[in-house]
Every structure is written in C-alpha cells, then in structure tokens.
Amino acid sequence: MQGPMGQPEPRPFPTYVPYDLGTLGGASSCALAINERGRVVGWAETPDGARHAVLWEEGRALDLGVLPGCTRSEAWDINDDGLIVGIASTDAHGAERAFAWHDGRMDELPGLAAPKGGASASAVNNLGQIVGGSLTGSAPSIPDYHAVRWEEDRVIDLGALPEGVESHAWDLNDSGQVAGVAQTGDGVDRAVMWVASQIVELGTLDGVESIASAINAQGWVVGTARAAGGFSRAFLWRDGVLSDLGTLAGGRHSRAYDVSDRGQVVGSASTSRPDAPQRAFLWQDGLMADLNDLLGPESGWVLTCAHGLNTRGRVVGQGVIEGRHRAFLLTPTDETTRRRRRG
C-alpha cells in the first residue's frame, strides 16, 4: 500500500506480550541480545548478588559461570548456533577478559597484548567471527585499545583512525562488515565501519561525536550521536546518509542499540514524565513509539531500555516490574495468537 506522493504506508506498530525472564536467584537481570531461534542472553544476579552471564531458553535461566579467577560475567551476544560471547572480570572495576561460550564450556579469548586480560567480546556472527576490543600492548604507560576480530583462533587488530589511538568494534554482520567507534587525533569519538580491512567514518549530526552500536545484513548502522544543543540522539546510517531518529514526546535524548534485518530499531529515549524519565522505544518507517504504549494496559511493566531484537519482532531489554529491575522478552501479539491456535 502507498500513501501520499507514492510513498509506502508506514507499517502499523505491533503490540506485545511481555515476559519476565527472571534471575539466577538474585534481585536484578538484564537481557542484551536475542538470536533468530529466540534464545536470549544477558546477565542476572545470583543469590549472593554476583552478576553472571546467563542464557534464557524455553523458560529456563542457565548460569554460564565465570572465567577462572573472575567473580562476574556478562553475555553480550549470541549467534544462531548458540555461540555466546561476552566479558568476565574480578569486580565491577577489574580488567575485562573476553570469553566465548558454547555447549557448556567457557573459553577465554586472547588479547593483542597477552593471552589473558585486557579484552572484551561484543558480538558474534553466524560464521563464528567475533568482534570487540583489546589492549594492544604497544604503549605500556598509556596502553592503546583497538577494535579486534577473532576468527580461526586468531585475534586480528582492526586498527584505528589516522592520528587516533583507540577504537572498539560493537557489532558485525555475516558479510563481515563491522560497526563501532574510533577516536580522532583530538580524542573525539566517531562512528565507523570496517569494510575489507578499511576504516570508514560514518559522520555525525553536529560535526562532533557519534558511536555506532549495531549493523544489520543490509549494512544499515545505528548508534548515538550528539545533536544540536548537546543532546544525545539515536541515528540510522543508510546508503551513506546519517539521519536523526528523533526522540519520544517531551524528551530530548535517545540512544539506538540494535537494528533488525527488517529495518526496525530499538533503544531508549527520555520523556517528560517524572515517573518514567527513561523509556524503551521501537522505531520503524520513520516513526518512533514508546514500547510501553504497545503493551496491554495492565502489564505492570515500565520498560526502560530495549537492547536487542530479531527479525521475528521479538524484543529484549530491561524494565521495572513490582519495583525490580528485570530482563524482559516481548513477543508480538500475533505470534502469541498463532502459537495458541496451533496448540
């Protein structure tokens, strides 16, 4: 269907059924990614308050554990084969150590400077390629930190911008395109892509700062950039053009965390509501919606941040229910209805 001037009609926003994914016996949890099979990863607190990487599957929460010598961990991504990546550390401020988990085993990924420590794994694609960042070891007094890719037991330095000393890779697609951030020679963050080993700046909204968070199969990139007035705004980079996705009514800030192959974007945005100043959003076809408005009126949730989604439209993140900060899974209402009919 087409609207005025031959433009495609915006798709109607879906409605959702929310699920509390639970914890590992502690108070809080947060979902960070979901694969196409509906498996969800993130972190959850244990009874003693420790934060552990977790896999949610078929209504169960599986504690992925920690690396030897560490006390905490977080799972940041999962591919369709169930390969999970993330970070582990000794405490909230300890040196990060990258890990890959598969079939019940957590293995440490080597950094550029040493086989252990100083690295983090952010994302994994369906080819098993992993990206993140690592200390380089090139300047012991002020260590450089570079975006890296792990593949076939090798860690590859993706480099940084000319004159810049730091970079980090946050996501990649199955074509090997990588999205992330790199500093200029002045120490300013810029959203970048690595394509065929070349680093490309994606631009900004105000000419200063931007960070890329995710990339889909089509090469669309989303992230956050500083806009006029110093406000943080979610952006979409597509076909060489970086666009401001706006914010929710009454708000000034927004951040985009993921983009699906269907072009839907999720993140968080500020509002003018004193009871819920930060709300999760869904953006599609040029329009941004508060995900809380897409739930039933009696859900009991305040969804504060959406971190990931898949092509089936399932969304994961963190919200507040009964005063607790919990990981959520949103399932589109039409999918839930189809399952009930089959049952």
Rosetta blueprint (number, residue, H / E / L):
1 M L
2 Q E
3 G L
4 P H
5 M H
6 G H
7 Q L
8 P E
9 E L
10 P L
11 R L
12 P L
13 F L
14 P L
15 T L
16 Y E
17 V E
18 P E
19 Y E
20 D E
21 L L
22 G L
23 T L
24 L L
25 G L
26 G L
27 A L
28 S L
29 S E
30 C E
31 A E
32 L E
33 A E
34 I E
35 N L
36 E L
37 R L
38 G L
39 R L
40 V E
41 V E
42 G E
43 W E
44 A E
45 E E
46 T L
47 P L
48 D L
49 G L
50 A L
51 R E
52 H E
53 A E
54 V E
55 L E
56 W E
57 E E
58 E L
59 G L
60 R E
61 A E
62 L E
63 D E
64 L E
65 G E
66 V L
67 L L
68 P L
69 G L
70 C L
71 T L
72 R E
73 S E
74 E E
75 A E
76 W E
77 D E
78 I E
79 N L
80 D L
81 D L
82 G L
83 L L
84 I E
85 V E
86 G E
87 I E
88 A E
89 S E
90 T L
91 D L
92 A L
93 H L
94 G L
95 A L
96 E L
97 R E
98 A E
99 F E
100 A E
101 W E
102 H E
103 D L
104 G L
105 R E
106 M E
107 D E
108 E E
109 L L
110 P L
111 G L
112 L L
113 A L
114 A L
115 P L
116 K L
117 G L
118 G L
119 A E
120 S E
121 A E
122 S E
123 A E
124 V E
125 N L
126 N L
127 L L
128 G L
129 Q L
130 I E
131 V E
132 G E
133 G E
134 S E
135 L E
136 T L
137 G L
138 S L
139 A L
140 P L
141 S L
142 I L
143 P L
144 D L
145 Y E
146 H E
147 A E
148 V E
149 R E
150 W E
151 E E
152 E L
153 D L
154 R E
155 V E
156 I E
157 D E
158 L E
159 G E
160 A L
161 L L
162 P L
163 E L
164 G L
165 V L
166 E E
167 S E
168 H E
169 A E
170 W E
171 D E
172 L E
173 N L
174 D L
175 S L
176 G L
177 Q L
178 V E
179 A E
180 G E
181 V E
182 A E
183 Q E
184 T L
185 G L
186 D L
187 G L
188 V L
189 D E
190 R E
191 A E
192 V E
193 M E
194 W E
195 V E
196 A L
197 S L
198 Q E
199 I E
200 V E
201 E E
202 L E
203 G E
204 T L
205 L L
206 D L
207 G L
208 V L
209 E L
210 S E
211 I E
212 A E
213 S E
214 A E
215 I E
216 N L
217 A L
218 Q L
219 G L
220 W L
221 V E
222 V E
223 G E
224 T E
225 A E
226 R E
227 A L
228 A H
229 G H
230 G H
231 F L
232 S E
233 R E
234 A E
235 F E
236 L E
237 W E
238 R E
239 D L
240 G L
241 V E
242 L E
243 S E
244 D E
245 L L
246 G L
247 T L
248 L L
249 A L
250 G L
251 G L
252 R L
253 H L
254 S E
255 R E
256 A E
257 Y E
258 D E
259 V E
260 S L
261 D L
262 R L
263 G L
264 Q L
265 V E
266 V E
267 G E
268 S E
269 A E
270 S E
271 T L
272 S L
273 R L
274 P L
275 D L
276 A L
277 P L
278 Q E
279 R E
280 A E
281 F E
282 L E
283 W E
284 Q E
285 D L
286 G L
287 L E
288 M E
289 A E
290 D E
291 L H
292 N H
293 D H
294 L H
295 L E
296 G L
297 P L
298 E L
299 S L
300 G L
301 W E
302 V E
303 L E
304 T E
305 C E
306 A E
307 H E
308 G E
309 L E
310 N L
311 T L
312 R L
313 G L
314 R L
315 V E
316 V E
317 G E
318 Q E
319 G E
320 V E
321 I E
322 E L
323 G L
324 R E
325 H E
326 R E
327 A E
328 F E
329 L E
330 L E
331 T E
332 P E
333 T H
334 D H
335 E H
336 T H
337 T H
338 R H
339 R H
340 R H
341 R H
342 R H
343 G L
